[in-house]
Amino acid sequence: MHLMKLSVYLFALSLFLLSCGGSAGGEQKDGVPDDSVQLRIAVTPTLDCLPVFIAMECGVFSEIGLDVNLKRFQAQMDCDTAIMRGSANVVVTDLVRAQRMKDNGLDLELVTATDASWQLLAAKKARISQLRQLDNKMVAMTRFSATHLLTDKSVDSGKVQHERVFQVQVNDVDVRLNMLQTEILDALWLPEPQATAARNEKANVLLDTRTMDLRLGVVAFERRAATQRQVELFKKAYNIACDSINERGLQAYRDIIRTCCNATDQTLDSLPDLHFEHAAPPRATDSLRAVKWLRSVRQNYSKPDSVSTVLNTEQKNPRTLKEPSRVVPRTLKDTSRVEPRTSKEPSRVVPRTSKETK
């Protein structure tokens, strides 16, 4: 009799647990996430991620009840790969790469623009002081990203023929900086704090996106992996971190920047004053610029109506640019060495296997 009652109790308990949902990872049985889902945020060692680093290291996320795990990578492309493959569900990236992921079928919510900025820097011995002097030079960037868009814009501004500028893919920001310091490359794009380290090495600043009306950084959530409450809590923690940075300054967070961004004391001492904006969706003009550029550079662009989606208007006859073909990397992974080039053939980057950091 007691055994029968126990069996009935266990059966009822199992039905109750099933009705409450709860599959692995905090998702309900129907695939809808609940508030227990951990936010796995893919980040790079750059200052556009600083509000996230501070919210994590100073306990802001935990205080407001948000379970967060940072997935640290050296290259933006590796962050994007992480969210595409499911090891991350949030990514700090740029609008160009976010739009490309959306076009490849990933359902992303662009939660907030970031204060990402880039500088185009030239090696001291390259003798480049103007954009027009990029002719027959190698410029490091990441394909189909903000730095790719910015390279094309710089080439157009310098009135240089696109086929005369060799765009070399170097994804790891620290490897890119090292290649400037060792004068393997002529010019490259760097975010902060790597740009400060390059300026300390007497690199010439050819272009600074902080002087342009352009905000291409973004934090993107995989839409099915987080609840709206989690998104709002993330924005709350992000805003708290931004207010603290703006009030106390970057130097108050030297230790976090040193640890999370691989910055030296010399770099930390030379960091510029930066202001961080509260969480807000990307501006339509920035999103439109990213989508139009992707359309122009990819002749087989898979989403012909993406521009009209951004502004809710029909756009016709977009301008067409040839896709850069100076250097075609063999993989999309991190690179660490460059083969010597001849006078006619541009250097090609030989990739190594990228590894997730920490």
C-alpha positions in Angstrom: 0.0 0.0 0.0 2.7 2.4 1.0 4.6 1.4 -2.2 1.6 2.2 -4.3 1.2 5.7 -2.7 4.9 6.4 -3.2 4.6 5.4 -6.9 1.6 7.7 -7.3 3.4 10.6 -5.6 6.5 10.2 -7.8 4.4 10.1 -10.9 2.6 13.3 -9.9 5.9 14.9 -9.1 7.3 14.0 -12.4 4.3 15.5 -14.2 4.7 18.7 -12.2 8.4 19.1 -13.1 7.6 18.5 -16.8 4.9 21.1 -16.7 7.3 23.6 -15.2 9.6 23.2 -18.2 13.3 23.3 -17.9 15.6 22.0 -20.6 19.4 22.3 -20.5 20.6 25.8 -20.5 17.5 27.3 -18.8 15.2 27.0 -21.8 11.7 25.8 -21.5 10.5 22.7 -23.4 9.0 24.8 -26.2 12.4 26.5 -26.8 11.3 29.8 -25.2 14.1 31.1 -22.9 13.5 32.0 -19.2 15.3 34.3 -16.9 17.6 31.6 -15.7 19.4 31.4 -19.1 23.0 32.5 -18.8 24.1 35.3 -21.0 27.4 34.2 -22.7 28.9 37.4 -24.1 31.6 37.2 -26.7 34.1 40.1 -26.2 37.5 41.3 -27.5 40.3 43.1 -25.6 39.1 46.5 -26.8 37.6 49.5 -25.0 34.2 49.3 -26.7 33.7 46.3 -24.4 34.8 48.3 -21.3 31.3 48.8 -19.9 30.8 45.0 -20.1 34.1 44.3 -18.4 33.4 46.8 -15.6 29.9 45.4 -15.0 31.4 41.9 -14.8 34.5 42.6 -12.7 32.8 45.0 -10.3 29.8 42.7 -9.7 27.1 44.9 -11.3 25.6 42.0 -13.3 25.4 39.7 -10.2 23.9 42.5 -8.0 21.0 43.0 -10.4 20.4 39.3 -10.8 21.9 38.7 -14.2 23.9 35.5 -14.8 26.8 36.4 -17.2 29.8 34.6 -18.5 32.3 36.4 -20.7 33.7 34.5 -23.7 37.0 36.2 -24.5 38.5 36.2 -27.9 41.3 38.1 -29.7 39.5 38.7 -32.9 36.0 40.1 -33.7 35.5 37.3 -36.3 36.0 34.7 -33.6 33.3 36.4 -31.5 30.9 36.2 -34.4 31.7 32.6 -35.0 31.0 31.9 -31.3 27.4 33.3 -31.5 26.8 31.6 -34.9 27.8 28.2 -33.5 26.0 28.7 -30.1 28.8 28.9 -27.7 27.8 32.6 -27.1 24.4 34.2 -27.2 25.5 37.9 -27.0 28.2 39.5 -29.0 30.0 42.9 -29.0 30.6 43.5 -32.7 29.9 46.1 -35.4 26.9 46.8 -37.6 28.5 45.4 -40.8 29.2 42.0 -39.3 25.9 42.0 -37.4 24.0 42.6 -40.6 26.0 39.9 -42.4 25.1 37.4 -39.7 21.5 38.4 -39.9 21.6 37.8 -43.7 23.1 34.4 -43.0 20.0 33.5 -41.0 20.9 34.4 -37.4 18.0 36.2 -35.6 19.7 39.1 -33.8 18.4 41.9 -31.7 20.7 45.0 -31.9 20.3 46.0 -28.3 22.6 49.0 -28.2 25.2 50.9 -30.1 28.6 51.1 -28.5 31.3 53.7 -28.5 33.7 51.7 -30.7 36.2 53.8 -32.7 39.0 53.0 -35.0 42.1 54.8 -36.2 43.9 54.2 -39.5 47.6 54.2 -38.6 50.7 54.1 -40.8 54.0 52.7 -39.8 56.6 55.3 -39.0 59.0 54.2 -41.8 56.2 53.7 -44.4 56.3 57.5 -45.0 52.5 57.8 -45.3 51.0 61.0 -44.1 48.0 61.3 -46.4 45.4 59.0 -47.7 46.5 59.3 -51.3 49.8 57.8 -50.3 48.1 54.5 -49.7 48.7 53.7 -53.3 50.6 50.4 -53.7 50.5 49.9 -49.9 49.2 47.0 -47.6 46.4 47.9 -45.2 45.3 45.4 -42.5 41.6 45.0 -41.7 38.9 42.3 -41.3 36.9 41.5 -44.3 33.1 42.2 -44.3 33.5 44.3 -41.1 33.5 48.0 -40.1 37.3 48.2 -40.9 36.6 46.8 -44.4 34.0 49.5 -44.9 36.3 52.2 -43.5 39.2 51.0 -45.8 37.0 51.5 -48.8 35.9 54.9 -47.6 39.6 55.9 -47.0 40.6 54.7 -50.5 37.8 56.7 -52.1 38.7 59.8 -50.0 42.3 59.5 -51.1 41.3 59.1 -54.7 43.3 55.9 -55.0 42.3 53.1 -57.3 41.0 50.2 -55.3 43.1 47.6 -57.0 46.2 49.6 -56.0 45.6 49.2 -52.3 46.2 45.7 -50.9 43.7 44.9 -48.2 45.3 42.2 -45.9 43.1 40.3 -43.5 44.6 40.2 -40.0 41.9 39.5 -37.4 43.7 39.4 -34.1 44.1 43.0 -32.9 47.3 42.3 -30.9 48.9 40.5 -33.9 47.9 43.4 -36.1 49.5 45.9 -33.7 52.7 43.7 -33.6 52.8 43.7 -37.4 52.8 47.5 -37.3 55.5 47.6 -34.7 57.7 45.2 -36.7 56.9 47.1 -39.9 55.5 44.1 -41.7 52.5 46.1 -42.8 52.3 49.7 -44.1 49.0 50.7 -42.5 46.2 49.2 -40.4 43.0 49.8 -38.5 43.2 49.6 -34.7 40.6 50.2 -31.9 41.5 51.5 -28.5 43.7 50.7 -26.5 45.7 49.2 -29.3 45.6 52.5 -31.2 47.2 54.3 -28.3 50.0 51.7 -28.1 50.6 52.3 -31.9 50.7 56.1 -31.4 53.2 55.6 -28.6 55.4 53.9 -31.3 55.2 57.1 -33.4 52.7 55.7 -35.9 51.0 58.3 -38.0 47.2 58.8 -37.7 45.7 59.0 -41.1 42.0 58.8 -40.1 40.1 58.8 -36.8 36.5 57.7 -36.8 35.9 59.8 -33.7 36.0 62.9 -35.9 33.3 61.4 -38.2 29.6 61.2 -37.7 29.7 57.4 -37.6 28.8 54.9 -34.9 29.3 51.3 -36.1 29.8 49.4 -32.8 26.9 47.3 -31.5 25.9 44.8 -28.9 23.7 42.1 -30.5 21.6 39.4 -28.7 20.5 36.2 -30.2 16.8 36.9 -30.0 15.6 33.4 -29.0 18.3 33.1 -26.3 17.3 35.8 -23.8 14.1 37.2 -22.3 13.2 40.9 -22.6 13.7 41.2 -18.8 17.3 40.0 -19.3 17.8 42.6 -22.1 16.6 45.4 -19.9 18.8 44.2 -17.0 21.8 44.2 -19.3 21.1 47.7 -20.4 20.7 48.8 -16.8 24.1 47.3 -15.9 25.6 48.8 -19.0 24.4 52.3 -18.1 25.7 52.0 -14.6 29.1 51.1 -15.9 29.0 54.0 -18.5 28.1 56.5 -15.7 30.9 55.3 -13.6 33.5 55.6 -16.4 32.3 59.1 -17.3 32.3 60.2 -13.7 35.6 58.6 -12.6 37.5 58.5 -15.9 39.4 55.6 -17.5 42.3 55.8 -15.1 40.1 54.6 -12.2 39.8 51.3 -14.1 43.4 50.8 -15.0 43.6 47.4 -13.5 40.5 46.2 -15.5 41.8 47.6 -18.7 45.3 46.1 -18.1 43.8 42.7 -17.5 41.0 42.6 -20.0 42.7 44.5 -22.8 46.3 43.4 -22.5 47.4 47.0 -22.0 50.8 48.1 -20.8 51.4 50.8 -18.2 52.7 53.1 -21.0 49.5 52.6 -22.9 47.4 53.1 -19.8 49.1 56.4 -19.1 48.5 57.7 -22.6 44.8 56.7 -23.1 42.6 59.5 -24.4 39.6 60.8 -22.6 36.6 58.9 -23.8 32.9 59.4 -23.1 30.5 56.4 -23.1 26.9 56.8 -24.1 24.0 55.1 -22.4 22.5 52.0 -24.1 20.4 53.0 -27.1 19.6 51.3 -30.4 21.9 52.0 -33.4 20.9 55.0 -35.4 19.1 54.2 -38.7 21.7 56.2 -40.7 24.5 54.0 -39.4 22.5 50.8 -40.0 21.7 52.0 -43.5 25.3 52.8 -44.3 26.4 49.3 -43.2 23.7 47.6 -45.3 24.3 49.7 -48.4 28.0 49.0 -48.2 27.4 45.3 -47.9 25.1 45.4 -50.9 27.7 47.3 -53.0 30.6 45.1 -52.1 28.8 41.7 -52.5 27.4 41.3 -56.0 25.5 38.2 -54.9 24.1 39.9 -51.8 21.3 37.6 -50.5 19.0 40.2 -49.0 18.1 42.8 -51.7 15.5 44.5 -49.5 17.7 44.9 -46.4 18.1 48.7 -46.9 14.3 49.2 -47.2 13.9 47.2 -44.0 16.2 49.6 -42.1 14.3 52.8 -43.1 11.0 51.3 -44.1 11.3 52.8 -47.5 12.0 51.3 -50.9 15.6 52.0 -52.1 16.3 51.5 -55.8 19.4 51.4 -58.0 22.1 51.1 -55.3 25.6 52.0 -56.5 27.8 49.0 -57.2 31.5 48.6 -56.3 33.8 45.8 -57.2 34.6 43.5 -54.3 38.2 44.0 -53.2 40.3 41.1 -54.5 43.8 42.2 -53.7 44.3 39.7 -51.0 42.1 36.6 -50.5 42.7 34.9 -47.2 42.5 31.1 -47.2 40.5 31.0 -44.0 38.7 33.4 -41.7 40.9 32.5 -38.8 43.6 34.4 -36.9 46.8 35.2 -38.7 50.3 35.4 -37.4 52.9 35.6 -40.2 53.1 37.0 -43.7 54.9 35.5 -46.7 57.3 37.8 -48.5 55.9 39.5 -51.6 57.3 40.4 -54.9 56.9 43.7 -56.6 53.9 42.5 -58.4 52.2 40.2 -56.0 50.7 41.5 -52.6 51.6 39.7 -49.4 49.2 37.0 -48.4 48.4 36.3 -44.8 49.0 32.7 -43.7 46.5 31.8 -41.0 47.2 29.9 -37.9 44.6 28.1 -35.8 42.8 30.6 -33.5 42.1 29.7 -29.9 39.6 31.1 -27.5 41.3 33.1 -24.7 40.7 32.5 -21.0 
